[in-house]
């Protein structure tokens, strides 16, 4: 098991915008496992399944990534 940094992509809504940012550290063998552990521990975020059956972590529709660069590339 290892520690994974979790970053959330940015967003743009009618009420404003937000930049990609660090949200916390999760622990697991994979990034998704770490996200699940973080969600269980903090109560923040959720696991969703895309149209192809792949699980991913997000909060309020903003996807989580293991690096800030990936989060910024997805959406600012």
Helices and strands as residue ranges (DSSP letters): E 2-8, E 11-13, E 16-18, E 21-28, H 31-42, E 46-49, E 55-59, E 62-65, H 68-75
